Amino acid sequence: MRKTIFFVVAFLLSSQLYSQTTYLQQWPTFRGPFAKGYIEGAKTVSKWDVETDENILWQTKIPGLGHSCPVIWDNKMFITTAISGSGTDELKVGLYGDIDAVEDESEHEFKLFCLDKNSGDILWEKLVYKGVPAVKRHTKASHADCTPATDGKHLVVFFGSQGLFCFDLEGKELWKKDFGKMNAGPYSSPDFEWGFSSSPIIHNGKVIIQCDFIGDGFIASLDVKTGDEVWRSPRDEVSTWCSPTIYENKGQTQIAVNGWKHMGGYNFNTGEEIWKMSGGGDAPTPTPVIANDLIFINNAHGRYAPIYAVKKNAKGDITLGEKETSNEHIVWSVKRGGAYMQTPLIYGDYLYNLRGNGSLSVFKATSGELMYKESFGSVGGFTASGIAANNLVYFSSERGDVFVVKAGPEYELVSQNSMNDILMASPAISGDVLYFRAQKSVIAVGNK
């Protein structure tokens, strides 16, 4: 009897370990497993050339406009786009502060594509929704900003006010949910519409969505098999464009979210608030990242542009005082210097913080000690978040230049590679290959 119990327990533990190991080698959501931005053991290249085809494995055109990132499970890649009926995909990139929206009331096709990650062949495409978008988009945004999420069986696609959709990996629709109009625009000018960009995540059979917009914002958990709502917690928050992150704390699964009035942590099973804080930039976009038993949150807009390193066991209201940079729950912080759009990258011992103007600051992740600060120069703006592999860190500019930096406490620019197209989405990694979603195509880069 004891032997039987032992083998059952051993089998269950080995199955869980295999499942976790498999997940960590996929790229199942925005910025990969748990939004980390890297995969262990990947042997990615540092140099390539689109014009000469050097280390370009394939390039596949994708119609329409989308800033959603590729997600990959085994040999399948999934990507979304929105195709305007007007035949134009207006996009204004660069460093500017206009709050204008695109005036395009034509009927759009919201599509989902499945590609073979090894060849770039389109395996299937799905028309998810067709109609006039419920809200406008910012001149720098798209109607397909939200990155899909998959657990290897289900694929969840979020088109904001057009709805949340779940498919199997062959493109069969399993369920859909309509949350009505969600106008994520500036709280100071509620008549402006910028579009929705918070990406869903899947964990332990649940879909977690963060919906901060002008109105009754909320965070919610849905059953991935049925779409049934498990819980919904209201959020007293302005519009944000952030995605949630899962983390474990002493055996309890929790959810970390960014915000302005309400950064915080929630109980994964119940939606109960565990900790919260306010302050920082008033138009948050980056996703929280977990490393070294700390929760790293940054945002920027308005008076402050902070970076926070929060303990995983934080509880209650942990908001810093006006002159404080740390307290019982916050190990370190900086008041100014955090990124507006980019999610931070913690790779090895260091936090890589790239701002929209191309200024890169690297900190010791556990202490906040500044290791160096460098600039990539006058190459336009940066929106995509950095990723890492093979002791290299990759940063994509909007104009299409990819800067490859050696990981570590000293600055070393390894290479600068042009993709000959606009880059707004964060790249993906699978195996030893980098996958870039450009404005017009998806490009696979690896040893040729």
Order of alpha helices (4+ residues) and beta strands (2+ residues): alpha-beta-beta-beta-beta-beta-beta-beta-beta-beta-beta-beta-beta-beta-beta-beta-beta-beta-beta-beta-beta-beta-beta-beta-beta-beta-beta-beta-beta-beta-beta-beta-beta-beta
